[in-house]
Amino acid sequence: IEAPKPKSPMSAAIFLHEVGHHVLGIGAYKPRCLEEHHAWMYALEQMRVWNIEITERVRTRVQRSMKYAVGKAKRRGIQKIPHALLGYVQS
């Protein structure tokens, strides 16, 4: 896992997101943008479990990351955006 050592809510979120990919199983969710969503949801849930503050900065990072992932999928020609990701679609 390549991730920062958790020292702040942001670095903890990124670390837990990367751990989430392995816990959930890399490639277990298709398309890739859905895997990113589940990895972020895992990270946020673990932050709640461990009482790590989910700051506005962390929320913004998740939103930007997901908008990028969905946008990338669209640029690559995805035919159908999963329902859970429709909130990240940009015009």
N, C-alpha and C positions, 0 to 999 in steps of 0.2 A: 504494500500500500504506500503510495506516495501522497503524503498529506502533512500539513504543519502539526507540530506538537501543540496540543490544546492548551492555550494560555489565556484565551479570552472567549467570549461567546462566539465570535466569528470563526476563530480557528477551531473551536470545538465543533461548530456546525459543519465546517468543511471536512474535518477529520471523520466525524460520524457519517457524513454523506458517503465518503469513500469506503468506510467500513460497511455501510449499508449495501453497496454494490456487491460485496463479498457475502454478506449474510443472506441477501436475497437470491444470490446466484447470478453471476455475470452472464448476461444473455438470456436470463429467465423470462424477461418481458420484452415483447416486440410491439411496436417499434422502439428504437433506442430512446426516443424522447419519453416514452412511458417508463422505461427503466430509470431514467433520470428523475422523473416524478416520484417514483417509489423510493428511490435512494434518499431524496430530500425529505419525504414523509417519515422515513425511518429515522433520519437524523433529528428532525423536530420532535418526534415521539421520545427518542432517547434523551433529548435535552430536557423534556418534561419529567421523565422518570428520574433523572439525576439532578433535578432542580437547577438546571443551568438556564439563566435568563435568555429568552428568545427576544433579542433586541430588535428595534426597527431596522437597524443595519442588516441583521440576519434576514429578516423578512424581505427586505429589498433585494438582497443577494439571491434568495430563492426565486423571487419573481423574475429578476433579470436573467438568471440562469435558465429558467424554464421558458421564458419568451425566446431566448436565443436557441434553445434546443428545438422548440416547435418551429421556429423560423427556419432553422437549418433543415429540418425534415421537409418543410414546404419547398425550400429551394431545391432539395433533392428529389422532389416529385411525389411525396407521400400522397396516396389516394384518399385516405380517410384518417382524420385526426381522432384519436380516442376521446370519448366523451369527457373523461376526467381532465383532459388538457384543453378543452375548448376555451376556457378563460384566459389562456395564454396566447391565443391566436391574435395576431396584429393585422390590421388591414393593409 
